[in-house]
Amino acid sequence: MTFTASAPRATSAGPKSAGPGAYKSRLAEILRVDHAGELGAVYIYRGQRAVLDRRSPETQATLANMEAQERHHLETFETLLTERGVRPTLMSPLWRLAAFGMGAATALISERAAHACTEAVETVIEAHYADQIAELRTREPELVETIQRFRAEEIEHLDEAVDKGARDAPGYTALFAIITAACKTAIKVSEKV
């Protein structure tokens, strides 16, 4: 089964006023949360690999490739934070621990549960990136191009997870709901803190 990327959706998010300070603040939130999300993704894959690398060479290669792409995304957002003078979220130490734990815990349940985790995370991130693309399209074309590339890779991860049996994981519906709720909460917190 393949996830079909929809066109970026219109969003109501954005600066509360048209002033440059509001825009700069909103852009800082976007960069901060994207950095936090990519940090979380790297640590989810590290947690999954800590459990699954010993089980299957095919899975090991898949997870290593996904983690490498997420590391590239993370490094890109680290550079953007520095260039734009934006601090990362203060929650980074907690996000590292929580993400590693989520990755390892789902992998301990089963390989399919680990894929369900990936599907849930990437579902939230794909939609989040689509909203950002719509919001930033006219003011940040270079950033939009970067986010579009990363969104395409996140969709590939989502598709791969579904193809590997994510939806056949034990407790799939509950896992998906819990993980998507956790991701959405982390996004809201990371924007502000």
C-alpha positions in Angstrom: 0.0 0.0 0.0 1.3 3.4 -0.9 0.6 6.7 0.8 -0.3 9.3 -1.6 1.0 12.7 -0.8 -1.7 15.3 -0.9 -1.0 18.9 -1.9 -0.1 21.1 1.0 -3.2 22.2 2.8 -4.1 25.8 3.6 -3.5 26.5 7.2 -4.9 28.9 9.7 -1.6 28.9 11.6 0.6 31.9 11.3 1.5 35.2 12.9 -1.3 36.8 14.9 -0.3 40.2 13.3 1.4 41.1 10.1 4.4 42.8 11.8 7.9 41.6 11.2 8.3 40.6 14.9 5.4 38.2 14.7 6.7 36.7 11.5 10.2 36.2 13.0 8.6 34.6 16.1 6.5 32.2 14.0 9.5 31.3 11.8 11.5 30.5 15.0 8.7 28.2 16.2 8.7 26.4 12.8 12.5 25.9 12.8 12.5 24.9 16.5 9.8 22.3 16.1 11.2 20.9 12.9 14.6 20.5 14.6 12.9 18.8 17.6 11.0 16.4 15.3 14.0 15.4 13.4 15.9 14.9 16.7 13.1 12.7 17.9 13.1 10.7 14.6 16.8 10.0 14.9 16.4 8.7 18.4 13.3 6.6 17.5 15.3 4.8 14.9 18.2 4.4 17.3 15.9 2.8 19.8 14.4 0.5 17.2 17.9 -0.5 15.9 19.1 -1.2 19.5 16.5 -4.0 19.5 16.0 -5.1 15.9 19.5 -4.9 14.4 20.3 -8.3 15.8 17.2 -9.9 14.4 17.2 -9.2 10.7 19.8 -7.9 8.2 17.0 -6.6 6.0 15.4 -4.7 8.8 18.8 -3.5 9.9 19.5 -2.0 6.5 16.0 -0.4 6.3 16.3 1.2 9.7 19.9 2.4 9.1 18.9 4.1 5.8 15.9 5.8 7.5 18.0 6.9 10.4 20.7 8.3 8.0 18.0 10.4 6.2 16.7 11.7 9.5 20.3 12.6 10.6 20.6 14.6 7.5 17.4 16.4 8.2 18.5 17.0 11.8 21.9 18.4 10.6 20.1 20.7 8.2 17.8 22.1 10.9 20.7 22.5 13.3 22.4 24.7 10.6 19.2 26.7 10.0 18.8 27.3 13.8 22.3 28.6 13.9 22.0 30.8 10.8 18.7 32.2 12.0 19.7 32.7 15.6 17.0 30.4 16.9 17.5 28.3 20.0 16.4 24.6 20.0 13.6 23.5 22.3 14.5 23.2 25.9 12.8 19.8 25.8 15.6 18.2 23.7 17.0 16.0 26.5 13.5 14.7 27.3 12.7 14.2 23.6 15.9 12.2 23.1 15.0 9.9 26.0 11.3 9.6 25.1 12.0 8.9 21.4 14.6 6.3 22.1 12.2 4.6 24.6 9.3 4.7 22.1 11.5 3.2 19.4 12.9 0.5 21.7 9.5 -0.3 23.3 7.7 -0.7 20.0 10.5 -2.9 18.6 10.4 -5.1 21.7 6.7 -5.6 21.0 7.4 -6.8 17.5 9.0 -5.7 14.2 5.6 -4.8 12.9 4.9 -2.6 16.0 8.1 -0.7 15.3 6.8 -0.2 11.7 3.5 1.0 13.2 5.5 3.5 15.2 7.1 4.8 12.1 3.8 5.0 10.3 2.2 7.0 13.1 5.1 9.4 13.4 5.5 10.0 9.7 1.7 10.5 9.3 1.9 13.4 11.7 5.1 14.8 10.3 3.9 14.6 6.7 0.8 16.6 7.6 2.8 19.0 9.7 5.3 19.7 6.9 2.4 20.1 4.4 0.9 22.8 6.6 4.3 24.6 6.8 4.8 24.5 3.1 1.4 26.2 2.6 2.2 28.8 5.3 5.7 29.6 4.1 5.4 29.3 0.3 5.6 33.0 -0.5 8.0 34.2 2.1 10.6 31.4 2.4 11.0 29.6 -1.0 14.4 28.0 -0.1 13.1 26.7 3.2 10.0 25.4 1.5 12.1 23.6 -1.0 14.0 21.9 1.8 10.8 21.0 3.7 9.3 19.6 0.5 12.3 17.3 0.0 12.2 16.2 3.6 8.4 15.6 3.4 8.9 13.3 0.4 11.4 11.3 2.4 9.1 11.1 5.3 6.4 9.8 3.0 8.8 7.1 1.7 9.4 6.0 5.3 5.6 5.9 5.9 5.1 3.8 2.8 7.9 1.4 3.7 6.4 1.0 7.2 3.0 0.1 5.8 4.5 -2.2 3.2 6.4 -4.0 6.0 3.2 -4.8 7.9 2.7 -1.8 10.3 -1.1 -2.3 10.2 -0.8 -5.9 11.2 1.0 -5.0 14.5 -0.5 -6.2 17.7 -2.6 -3.4 19.1 -2.1 -1.4 16.0 -5.1 1.0 16.5 -4.1 1.8 20.1 -0.4 2.2 19.2 -1.2 4.5 16.3 -3.5 6.6 18.4 -1.1 6.9 21.3 1.9 7.7 19.1 0.1 10.3 17.0 -1.2 12.0 20.1 2.3 12.0 21.6 3.8 13.5 18.4 1.1 16.2 18.2 1.7 17.1 21.9 5.5 17.3 21.3 5.0 19.6 18.4 2.9 22.1 20.4 5.3 22.0 23.3 8.5 22.3 21.1 7.1 25.3 19.3 6.9 27.3 22.6 9.4 25.8 25.0 
